[in-house]
Amino acid sequence: MKRFPDAVVFITGASSGIGAALARRFAREGAAVALTARRVERLDALAAEIRTAGARVVAVACDVTLDGDVERAMVHVRQGFGPISVVVANAGFGVVGRVDRLGLDDYRRQFETNVFGVLRTIYAGLDDLKRTRGRLVLIGSVSGHVGFPGSSAYSMSKFSVRALAQALDGELARDGVSVTLISPGFVASEIRQVDNRGVHHADAHHPAPAWLVMPTDRAAALIVRAVAHRRREVVITGHGKLAVGLQRLAPGVLAWGMRRFGVQSRPEPGSA
């Protein structure tokens, strides 16, 4: 039995990684999917793939950092599919580097996408979610629980997303809208190929050992199941659960371990 028959799912950042995998998974579960991102050629290719499998899909160019862009995309989706019942705020990237090597503009750029982009997406879809008693999905990170050295900007943005999810869980419950926070650890994606200005470097490699990196299709299956059950939060990957658990139960031990073993964020792609 399909979990999302006749649902309309709106996904930001759907051109690659977790966003693209979620689009495929929701489509297999019976949903009509709306793909949004800046890279239109990738969206079109993914839409063609999903359409070939028999699902309803639309691709719309959308930049979550621009006022009005998400609203415009949602109007287009409503015209074709009707009211949106699942909103997935997935678009994001990671600014990395020591605080003494970053400037205020780096932090502003990080928050413009990862925090204000999420808020723009929520505001654009909120009336639909209330009407459909739908589901709001926020893609956070294990870095929203643990502040890793060298990733203060990214961690700050994801801590903010986690706080937002917790607050909205209580605010929107009376409207029948569930809020699910997804906190992934290492999942295969292109985020580690994007530099601090949002430029993609295709030759950049994932710094984590391959055995630690969860495939996107596996992550998407876990996420869709959590959304179907209206879970409040799901931490994706075993190492992610370990880090979050230590932060909650033994933060001093985790801090000691990071200092002892010199844990640092990944280097910025293209900085060498």
C-alpha positions as protocol buffer text, in pm:
chain_id: "A"
residue {
  index: 1
  type: MET
  ca { x: 0 y: 0 z: 0 }
}
residue {
  index: 2
  type: LYS
  ca { x: 135 y: 341 z: -100 }
}
residue {
  index: 3
  type: ARG
  ca { x: 187 y: 590 z: 182 }
}
residue {
  index: 4
  type: PHE
  ca { x: 109 y: 914 z: -8 }
}
residue {
  index: 5
  type: PRO
  ca { x: -167 y: 847 z: -264 }
}
residue {
  index: 6
  type: ASP
  ca { x: -287 y: 1174 z: -420 }
}
residue {
  index: 7
  type: ALA
  ca { x: -59 y: 1387 z: -198 }
}
residue {
  index: 8
  type: VAL
  ca { x: 113 y: 1690 z: -353 }
}
residue {
  index: 9
  type: VAL
  ca { x: 474 y: 1717 z: -235 }
}
residue {
  index: 10
  type: PHE
  ca { x: 678 y: 2036 z: -284 }
}
residue {
  index: 11
  type: ILE
  ca { x: 1056 y: 1993 z: -251 }
}
residue {
  index: 12
  type: THR
  ca { x: 1321 y: 2266 z: -257 }
}
residue {
  index: 13
  type: GLY
  ca { x: 1677 y: 2179 z: -354 }
}
residue {
  index: 14
  type: ALA
  ca { x: 1548 y: 1884 z: -558 }
}
residue {
  index: 15
  type: SER
  ca { x: 1817 y: 1886 z: -827 }
}
residue {
  index: 16
  type: SER
  ca { x: 2054 y: 1648 z: -647 }
}
residue {
  index: 17
  type: GLY
  ca { x: 2131 y: 1455 z: -329 }
}
residue {
  index: 18
  type: ILE
  ca { x: 1865 y: 1406 z: -65 }
}
residue {
  index: 19
  type: GLY
  ca { x: 1616 y: 1631 z: -249 }
}
residue {
  index: 20
  type: ALA
  ca { x: 1630 y: 1428 z: -571 }
}
residue {
  index: 21
  type: ALA
  ca { x: 1614 y: 1098 z: -381 }
}
residue {
  index: 22
  type: LEU
  ca { x: 1309 y: 1220 z: -187 }
}
residue {
  index: 23
  type: ALA
  ca { x: 1137 y: 1316 z: -512 }
}
residue {
  index: 24
  type: ARG
  ca { x: 1184 y: 963 z: -647 }
}
residue {
  index: 25
  type: ARG
  ca { x: 1069 y: 804 z: -322 }
}
residue {
  index: 26
  type: PHE
  ca { x: 758 y: 1021 z: -277 }
}
residue {
  index: 27
  type: ALA
  ca { x: 664 y: 954 z: -641 }
}
residue {
  index: 28
  type: ARG
  ca { x: 689 y: 578 z: -581 }
}
residue {
  index: 29
  type: GLU
  ca { x: 462 y: 625 z: -279 }
}
residue {
  index: 30
  type: GLY
  ca { x: 188 y: 771 z: -499 }
}
residue {
  index: 31
  type: ALA
  ca { x: 249 y: 1145 z: -462 }
}
residue {
  index: 32
  type: ALA
  ca { x: 253 y: 1414 z: -727 }
}
residue {
  index: 33
  type: VAL
  ca { x: 589 y: 1583 z: -683 }
}
residue {
  index: 34
  type: ALA
  ca { x: 698 y: 1941 z: -747 }
}
residue {
  index: 35
  type: LEU
  ca { x: 1072 y: 1974 z: -802 }
}
residue {
  index: 36
  type: THR
  ca { x: 1232 y: 2312 z: -737 }
}
residue {
  index: 37
  type: ALA
  ca { x: 1592 y: 2431 z: -747 }
}
residue {
  index: 38
  type: ARG
  ca { x: 1812 y: 2674 z: -938 }
}
residue {
  index: 39
  type: ARG
  ca { x: 1961 y: 2419 z: -1181 }
}
residue {
  index: 40
  type: VAL
  ca { x: 1677 y: 2382 z: -1429 }
}
residue {
  index: 41
  type: GLU
  ca { x: 1850 y: 2133 z: -1658 }
}
residue {
  index: 42
  type: ARG
  ca { x: 1890 y: 1888 z: -1371 }
}
residue {
  index: 43
  type: LEU
  ca { x: 1530 y: 1934 z: -1262 }
}
residue {
  index: 44
  type: ASP
  ca { x: 1409 y: 1865 z: -1615 }
}
residue {
  index: 45
  type: ALA
  ca { x: 1614 y: 1544 z: -1636 }
}
residue {
  index: 46
  type: LEU
  ca { x: 1483 y: 1422 z: -1300 }
}
residue {
  index: 47
  type: ALA
  ca { x: 1126 y: 1514 z: -1393 }
}
residue {
  index: 48
  type: ALA
  ca { x: 1155 y: 1313 z: -1716 }
}
residue {
  index: 49
  type: GLU
  ca { x: 1285 y: 1013 z: -1519 }
}
residue {
  index: 50
  type: ILE
  ca { x: 999 y: 1028 z: -1268 }
}
residue {
  index: 51
  type: ARG
  ca { x: 739 y: 1088 z: -1540 }
}
residue {
  index: 52
  type: THR
  ca { x: 860 y: 780 z: -1726 }
}
residue {
  index: 53
  type: ALA
  ca { x: 782 y: 575 z: -1416 }
}
residue {
  index: 54
  type: GLY
  ca { x: 420 y: 691 z: -1436 }
}
residue {
  index: 55
  type: ALA
  ca { x: 413 y: 956 z: -1165 }
}
residue {
  index: 56
  type: ARG
  ca { x: 286 y: 1313 z: -1188 }
}
residue {
  index: 57
  type: VAL
  ca { x: 568 y: 1564 z: -1167 }
}
residue {
  index: 58
  type: VAL
  ca { x: 643 y: 1927 z: -1243 }
}
residue {
  index: 59
  type: ALA
  ca { x: 979 y: 2109 z: -1239 }
}
residue {
  index: 60
  type: VAL
  ca { x: 998 y: 2478 z: -1151 }
}
residue {
  index: 61
  type: ALA
  ca { x: 1306 y: 2699 z: -1128 }
}
residue {
  index: 62
  type: CYS
  ca { x: 1323 y: 2850 z: -779 }
}
residue {
  index: 63
  type: ASP
  ca { x: 1583 y: 3030 z: -568 }
}
residue {
  index: 64
  type: VAL
  ca { x: 1492 y: 3028 z: -197 }
}
residue {
  index: 65
  type: THR
  ca { x: 1712 y: 3334 z: -135 }
}
residue {
  index: 66
  type: LEU
  ca { x: 1489 y: 3555 z: -350 }
}
residue {
  index: 67
  type: ASP
  ca { x: 1176 y: 3709 z: -201 }
}
residue {
  index: 68
  type: GLY
  ca { x: 868 y: 3591 z: -388 }
}
residue {
  index: 69
  type: ASP
  ca { x: 1037 y: 3307 z: -578 }
}
residue {
  index: 70
  type: VAL
  ca { x: 897 y: 3025 z: -365 }
}
residue {
  index: 71
  type: GLU
  ca { x: 548 y: 3179 z: -372 }
}
residue {
  index: 72
  type: ARG
  ca { x: 564 y: 3200 z: -752 }
}
residue {
  index: 73
  type: ALA
  ca { x: 671 y: 2835 z: -776 }
}
residue {
  index: 74
  type: MET
  ca { x: 389 y: 2724 z: -547 }
}
residue {
  index: 75
  type: VAL
  ca { x: 129 y: 2912 z: -753 }
}
residue {
  index: 76
  type: HIS
  ca { x: 247 y: 2717 z: -1057 }
}
residue {
  index: 77
  type: VAL
  ca { x: 223 y: 2388 z: -867 }
}
residue {
  index: 78
  type: ARG
  ca { x: -128 y: 2461 z: -734 }
}
residue {
  index: 79
  type: GLN
  ca { x: -252 y: 2539 z: -1083 }
}
residue {
  index: 80
  type: GLY
  ca { x: -145 y: 2196 z: -1200 }
}
residue {
  index: 81
  type: PHE
  ca { x: -193 y: 1972 z: -897 }
}
residue {
  index: 82
  type: GLY
  ca { x: -407 y: 2156 z: -641 }
}
residue {
  index: 83
  type: PRO
  ca { x: -320 y: 2240 z: -279 }
}
residue {
  index: 84
  type: ILE
  ca { x: 14 y: 2123 z: -143 }
}
residue {
  index: 85
  type: SER
  ca { x: 3 y: 1872 z: 141 }
}
residue {
  index: 86
  type: VAL
  ca { x: 375 y: 1809 z: 206 }
}
residue {
  index: 87
  type: VAL
  ca { x: 640 y: 2083 z: 203 }
}
residue {
  index: 88
  type: VAL
  ca { x: 1004 y: 1973 z: 220 }
}
residue {
  index: 89
  type: ALA
  ca { x: 1246 y: 2260 z: 297 }
}
residue {
  index: 90
  type: ASN
  ca { x: 1563 y: 2091 z: 178 }
}
residue {
  index: 91
  type: ALA
  ca { x: 1762 y: 2358 z: -9 }
}
residue {
  index: 92
  type: GLY
  ca { x: 2087 y: 2443 z: 166 }
}
residue {
  index: 93
  type: PHE
  ca { x: 2466 y: 2448 z: 155 }
}
residue {
  index: 94
  type: GLY
  ca { x: 2754 y: 2467 z: 400 }
}
residue {
  index: 95
  type: VAL
  ca { x: 2995 y: 2751 z: 474 }
}
residue {
  index: 96
  type: VAL
  ca { x: 3310 y: 2614 z: 638 }
}
residue {
  index: 97
  type: GLY
  ca { x: 3623 y: 2763 z: 792 }
}
residue {
  index: 98
  type: ARG
  ca { x: 3757 y: 2899 z: 1119 }
}
residue {
  index: 99
  type: VAL
  ca { x: 3583 y: 3205 z: 1257 }
}
residue {
  index: 100
  type: ASP
  ca { x: 3900 y: 3415 z: 1214 }
}
residue {
  index: 101
  type: ARG
  ca { x: 3901 y: 3331 z: 841 }
}
residue {
  index: 102
  type: LEU
  ca { x: 3535 y: 3408 z: 781 }
}
residue {
  index: 103
  type: GLY
  ca { x: 3361 y: 3743 z: 765 }
}
residue {
  index: 104
  type: LEU
  ca { x: 3011 y: 3864 z: 842 }
}
residue {
  index: 105
  type: ASP
  ca { x: 2918 y: 3825 z: 476 }
}
residue {
  index: 106
  type: ASP
  ca { x: 2994 y: 3453 z: 497 }
}
residue {
  index: 107
  type: TYR
  ca { x: 2756 y: 3413 z: 791 }
}
residue {
  index: 108
  type: ARG
  ca { x: 2490 y: 3625 z: 620 }
}
residue {
  index: 109
  type: ARG
  ca { x: 2518 y: 3416 z: 304 }
}
residue {
  index: 110
  type: GLN
  ca { x: 2483 y: 3098 z: 508 }
}
residue {
  index: 111
  type: PHE
  ca { x: 2174 y: 3219 z: 690 }
}
residue {
  index: 112
  type: GLU
  ca { x: 2013 y: 3361 z: 376 }
}
residue {
  index: 113
  type: THR
  ca { x: 1983 y: 3011 z: 229 }
}
residue {
  index: 114
  type: ASN
  ca { x: 1971 y: 2777 z: 529 }
}
residue {
  index: 115
  type: VAL
  ca { x: 1748 y: 2984 z: 759 }
}
residue {
  index: 116
  type: PHE
  ca { x: 1566 y: 3257 z: 566 }
}
residue {
  index: 117
  type: GLY
  ca { x: 1526 y: 3023 z: 269 }
}
residue {
  index: 118
  type: VAL
  ca { x: 1352 y: 2778 z: 500 }
}
residue {
  index: 119
  type: LEU
  ca { x: 1130 y: 3055 z: 637 }
}
residue {
  index: 120
  type: ARG
  ca { x: 1037 y: 3172 z: 286 }
}
residue {
  index: 121
  type: THR
  ca { x: 939 y: 2814 z: 203 }
}
residue {
  index: 122
  type: ILE
  ca { x: 728 y: 2782 z: 518 }
}
residue {
  index: 123
  type: TYR
  ca { x: 545 y: 3111 z: 464 }
}
residue {
  index: 124
  type: ALA
  ca { x: 474 y: 3026 z: 101 }
}
residue {
  index: 125
  type: GLY
  ca { x: 321 y: 2689 z: 186 }
}
residue {
  index: 126
  type: LEU
  ca { x: 164 y: 2746 z: 526 }
}
residue {
  index: 127
  type: ASP
  ca { x: -192 y: 2819 z: 414 }
}
residue {
  index: 128
  type: ASP
  ca { x: -194 y: 2503 z: 201 }
}
residue {
  index: 129
  type: LEU
  ca { x: -60 y: 2293 z: 487 }
}
residue {
  index: 130
  type: LYS
  ca { x: -330 y: 2423 z: 721 }
}
residue {
  index: 131
  type: ARG
  ca { x: -596 y: 2355 z: 459 }
}
residue {
  index: 132
  type: THR
  ca { x: -477 y: 1998 z: 398 }
}
residue {
  index: 133
  type: ARG
  ca { x: -371 y: 1928 z: 759 }
}
residue {
  index: 134
  type: GLY
  ca { x: -43 y: 1843 z: 596 }
}
residue {
  index: 135
  type: ARG
  ca { x: 320 y: 1783 z: 679 }
}
residue {
  index: 136
  type: LEU
  ca { x: 612 y: 2024 z: 704 }
}
residue {
  index: 137
  type: VAL
  ca { x: 956 y: 1866 z: 667 }
}
residue {
  index: 138
  type: LEU
  ca { x: 1271 y: 2059 z: 762 }
}
residue {
  index: 139
  type: ILE
  ca { x: 1608 y: 1917 z: 664 }
}
residue {
  index: 140
  type: GLY
  ca { x: 1847 y: 1995 z: 947 }
}
residue {
  index: 141
  type: SER
  ca { x: 2173 y: 1820 z: 1028 }
}
residue {
  index: 142
  type: VAL
  ca { x: 2366 y: 1646 z: 1303 }
}
residue {
  index: 143
  type: SER
  ca { x: 2554 y: 1979 z: 1295 }
}
residue {
  index: 144
  type: GLY
  ca { x: 2233 y: 2128 z: 1433 }
}
residue {
  index: 145
  type: HIS
  ca { x: 2302 y: 1932 z: 1753 }
}
residue {
  index: 146
  type: VAL
  ca { x: 2682 y: 1940 z: 1765 }
}
residue {
  index: 147
  type: GLY
  ca { x: 2895 y: 2243 z: 1682 }
}
residue {
  index: 148
  type: PHE
  ca { x: 3195 y: 2098 z: 1501 }
}
residue {
  index: 149
  type: PRO
  ca { x: 3516 y: 2305 z: 1483 }
}
residue {
  index: 150
  type: GLY
  ca { x: 3550 y: 2475 z: 1149 }
}
residue {
  index: 151
  type: SER
  ca { x: 3178 y: 2478 z: 1074 }
}
residue {
  index: 152
  type: SER
  ca { x: 3042 y: 2750 z: 1302 }
}
residue {
  index: 153
  type: ALA
  ca { x: 2838 y: 2917 z: 1026 }
}
residue {
  index: 154
  type: TYR
  ca { x: 2677 y: 2592 z: 911 }
}
residue {
  index: 155
  type: SER
  ca { x: 2615 y: 2469 z: 1267 }
}
residue {
  index: 156
  type: MET
  ca { x: 2459 y: 2803 z: 1365 }
}
residue {
  index: 157
  type: SER
  ca { x: 2221 y: 2781 z: 1070 }
}
residue {
  index: 158
  type: LYS
  ca { x: 2120 y: 2422 z: 1147 }
}
residue {
  index: 159
  type: PHE
  ca { x: 2081 y: 2491 z: 1522 }
}
residue {
  index: 160
  type: SER
  ca { x: 1839 y: 2763 z: 1412 }
}
residue {
  index: 161
  type: VAL
  ca { x: 1645 y: 2520 z: 1194 }
}
residue {
  index: 162
  type: ARG
  ca { x: 1620 y: 2278 z: 1487 }
}
residue {
  index: 163
  type: ALA
  ca { x: 1490 y: 2555 z: 1714 }
}
residue {
  index: 164
  type: LEU
  ca { x: 1240 y: 2656 z: 1447 }
}
residue {
  index: 165
  type: ALA
  ca { x: 1117 y: 2297 z: 1412 }
}
residue {
  index: 166
  type: GLN
  ca { x: 1068 y: 2263 z: 1787 }
}
residue {
  index: 167
  type: ALA
  ca { x: 875 y: 2589 z: 1812 }
}
residue {
  index: 168
  type: LEU
  ca { x: 655 y: 2521 z: 1508 }
}
residue {
  index: 169
  type: ASP
  ca { x: 575 y: 2170 z: 1628 }
}
residue {
  index: 170
  type: GLY
  ca { x: 373 y: 2327 z: 1909 }
}
residue {
  index: 171
  type: GLU
  ca { x: 241 y: 2623 z: 1712 }
}
residue {
  index: 172
  type: LEU
  ca { x: 104 y: 2425 z: 1418 }
}
residue {
  index: 173
  type: ALA
  ca { x: -30 y: 2122 z: 1605 }
}
residue {
  index: 174
  type: ARG
  ca { x: -368 y: 2290 z: 1661 }
}
residue {
  index: 175
  type: ASP
  ca { x: -396 y: 2331 z: 1283 }
}
residue {
  index: 176
  type: GLY
  ca { x: -333 y: 1962 z: 1226 }
}
residue {
  index: 177
  type: VAL
  ca { x: 6 y: 2030 z: 1065 }
}
residue {
  index: 178
  type: SER
  ca { x: 291 y: 1800 z: 1171 }
}
residue {
  index: 179
  type: VAL
  ca { x: 653 y: 1918 z: 1171 }
}
residue {
  index: 180
  type: THR
  ca { x: 928 y: 1665 z: 1109 }
}
residue {
  index: 181
  type: LEU
  ca { x: 1294 y: 1760 z: 1156 }
}
residue {
  index: 182
  type: ILE
  ca { x: 1543 y: 1542 z: 968 }
}
residue {
  index: 183
  type: SER
  ca { x: 1899 y: 1549 z: 1105 }
}
residue {
  index: 184
  type: PRO
  ca { x: 2132 y: 1363 z: 867 }
}
residue {
  index: 185
  type: GLY
  ca { x: 2491 y: 1269 z: 929 }
}
residue {
  index: 186
  type: PHE
  ca { x: 2706 y: 1178 z: 629 }
}
residue {
  index: 187
  type: VAL
  ca { x: 2470 y: 1113 z: 337 }
}
residue {
  index: 188
  type: ALA
  ca { x: 2588 y: 1104 z: -24 }
}
residue {
  index: 189
  type: SER
  ca { x: 2526 y: 1449 z: -170 }
}
residue {
  index: 190
  type: GLU
  ca { x: 2698 y: 1738 z: -344 }
}
residue {
  index: 191
  type: ILE
  ca { x: 2701 y: 1967 z: -40 }
}
residue {
  index: 192
  type: ARG
  ca { x: 3070 y: 1895 z: 15 }
}
residue {
  index: 193
  type: GLN
  ca { x: 3142 y: 2001 z: -343 }
}
residue {
  index: 194
  type: VAL
  ca { x: 3000 y: 2351 z: -292 }
}
residue {
  index: 195
  type: ASP
  ca { x: 3227 y: 2632 z: -172 }
}
residue {
  index: 196
  type: ASN
  ca { x: 3143 y: 2915 z: 66 }
}
residue {
  index: 197
  type: ARG
  ca { x: 2993 y: 3124 z: -214 }
}
residue {
  index: 198
  type: GLY
  ca { x: 2769 y: 2849 z: -342 }
}
residue {
  index: 199
  type: VAL
  ca { x: 2987 y: 2754 z: -641 }
}
residue {
  index: 200
  type: HIS
  ca { x: 2990 y: 2384 z: -730 }
}
residue {
  index: 201
  type: HIS
  ca { x: 3325 y: 2204 z: -771 }
}
residue {
  index: 202
  type: ALA
  ca { x: 3259 y: 1871 z: -939 }
}
residue {
  index: 203
  type: ASP
  ca { x: 3612 y: 1742 z: -873 }
}
residue {
  index: 204
  type: ALA
  ca { x: 3587 y: 1778 z: -493 }
}
residue {
  index: 205
  type: HIS
  ca { x: 3573 y: 1446 z: -309 }
}
residue {
  index: 206
  type: HIS
  ca { x: 3378 y: 1346 z: 2 }
}
residue {
  index: 207
  type: PRO
  ca { x: 3627 y: 1358 z: 294 }
}
residue {
  index: 208
  type: ALA
  ca { x: 3452 y: 1089 z: 500 }
}
residue {
  index: 209
  type: PRO
  ca { x: 3531 y: 717 z: 458 }
}
residue {
  index: 210
  type: ALA
  ca { x: 3296 y: 554 z: 209 }
}
residue {
  index: 211
  type: TRP
  ca { x: 3164 y: 311 z: 471 }
}
residue {
  index: 212
  type: LEU
  ca { x: 3034 y: 606 z: 677 }
}
residue {
  index: 213
  type: VAL
  ca { x: 2837 y: 762 z: 393 }
}
residue {
  index: 214
  type: MET
  ca { x: 2473 y: 652 z: 362 }
}
residue {
  index: 215
  type: PRO
  ca { x: 2333 y: 625 z: 7 }
}
residue {
  index: 216
  type: THR
  ca { x: 2068 y: 883 z: -71 }
}
residue {
  index: 217
  type: ASP
  ca { x: 1802 y: 627 z: -160 }
}
residue {
  index: 218
  type: ARG
  ca { x: 1838 y: 464 z: 183 }
}
residue {
  index: 219
  type: ALA
  ca { x: 1820 y: 803 z: 354 }
}
residue {
  index: 220
  type: ALA
  ca { x: 1513 y: 897 z: 149 }
}
residue {
  index: 221
  type: ALA
  ca { x: 1335 y: 575 z: 248 }
}
residue {
  index: 222
  type: LEU
  ca { x: 1393 y: 650 z: 616 }
}
residue {
  index: 223
  type: ILE
  ca { x: 1281 y: 1011 z: 576 }
}
residue {
  index: 224
  type: VAL
  ca { x: 960 y: 929 z: 389 }
}
residue {
  index: 225
  type: ARG
  ca { x: 870 y: 670 z: 651 }
}
residue {
  index: 226
  type: ALA
  ca { x: 924 y: 927 z: 927 }
}
residue {
  index: 227
  type: VAL
  ca { x: 709 y: 1184 z: 743 }
}
residue {
  index: 228
  type: ALA
  ca { x: 434 y: 926 z: 688 }
}
residue {
  index: 229
  type: HIS
  ca { x: 425 y: 859 z: 1065 }
}
residue {
  index: 230
  type: ARG
  ca { x: 449 y: 1231 z: 1145 }
}
residue {
  index: 231
  type: ARG
  ca { x: 759 y: 1183 z: 1356 }
}
residue {
  index: 232
  type: ARG
  ca { x: 894 y: 1492 z: 1531 }
}
residue {
  index: 233
  type: GLU
  ca { x: 1261 y: 1423 z: 1457 }
}
residue {
  index: 234
  type: VAL
  ca { x: 1470 y: 1151 z: 1298 }
}
residue {
  index: 235
  type: VAL
  ca { x: 1850 y: 1137 z: 1304 }
}
residue {
  index: 236
  type: ILE
  ca { x: 1981 y: 965 z: 992 }
}
residue {
  index: 237
  type: THR
  ca { x: 2294 y: 742 z: 1002 }
}
residue {
  index: 238
  type: GLY
  ca { x: 2439 y: 544 z: 1291 }
}
residue {
  index: 239
  type: HIS
  ca { x: 2732 y: 777 z: 1348 }
}
residue {
  index: 240
  type: GLY
  ca { x: 2489 y: 1069 z: 1352 }
}
residue {
  index: 241
  type: LYS
  ca { x: 2283 y: 902 z: 1624 }
}
residue {
  index: 242
  type: LEU
  ca { x: 2601 y: 838 z: 1824 }
}
residue {
  index: 243
  type: ALA
  ca { x: 2713 y: 1202 z: 1801 }
}
residue {
  index: 244
  type: VAL
  ca { x: 2369 y: 1336 z: 1895 }
}
residue {
  index: 245
  type: GLY
  ca { x: 2339 y: 1086 z: 2180 }
}
residue {
  index: 246
  type: LEU
  ca { x: 2676 y: 1185 z: 2323 }
}
residue {
  index: 247
  type: GLN
  ca { x: 2590 y: 1552 z: 2295 }
}
residue {
  index: 248
  type: ARG
  ca { x: 2269 y: 1495 z: 2490 }
}
residue {
  index: 249
  type: LEU
  ca { x: 2402 y: 1257 z: 2755 }
}
residue {
  index: 250
  type: ALA
  ca { x: 2776 y: 1325 z: 2782 }
}
residue {
  index: 251
  type: PRO
  ca { x: 2863 y: 1655 z: 2612 }
}
residue {
  index: 252
  type: GLY
  ca { x: 3191 y: 1683 z: 2801 }
}
residue {
  index: 253
  type: VAL
  ca { x: 3305 y: 1347 z: 2670 }
}
residue {
  index: 254
  type: LEU
  ca { x: 3219 y: 1447 z: 2314 }
}
residue {
  index: 255
  type: ALA
  ca { x: 3399 y: 1782 z: 2347 }
}
residue {
  index: 256
  type: TRP
  ca { x: 3706 y: 1607 z: 2492 }
}
residue {
  index: 257
  type: GLY
  ca { x: 3705 y: 1355 z: 2208 }
}
residue {
  index: 258
  type: MET
  ca { x: 3686 y: 1625 z: 1940 }
}
residue {
  index: 259
  type: ARG
  ca { x: 3977 y: 1814 z: 2097 }
}
residue {
  index: 260
  type: ARG
  ca { x: 4178 y: 1497 z: 2164 }
}
residue {
  index: 261
  type: PHE
  ca { x: 4150 y: 1371 z: 1807 }
}
residue {
  index: 262
  type: GLY
  ca { x: 4157 y: 1710 z: 1638 }
}
residue {
  index: 263
  type: VAL
  ca { x: 3814 y: 1680 z: 1477 }
}
residue {
  index: 264
  type: GLN
  ca { x: 3769 y: 1950 z: 1216 }
}
residue {
  index: 265
  type: SER
  ca { x: 3516 y: 2032 z: 947 }
}
residue {
  index: 266
  type: ARG
  ca { x: 3591 y: 1945 z: 585 }
}
residue {
  index: 267
  type: PRO
  ca { x: 3805 y: 2191 z: 386 }
}
residue {
  index: 268
  type: GLU
  ca { x: 3632 y: 2434 z: 153 }
}
residue {
  index: 269
  type: PRO
  ca { x: 3624 y: 2296 z: -203 }
}
residue {
  index: 270
  type: GLY
  ca { x: 3857 y: 2485 z: -433 }
}
residue {
  index: 271
  type: SER
  ca { x: 4044 y: 2653 z: -147 }
}
residue {
  index: 272
  type: ALA
  ca { x: 4369 y: 2462 z: -194 }
}
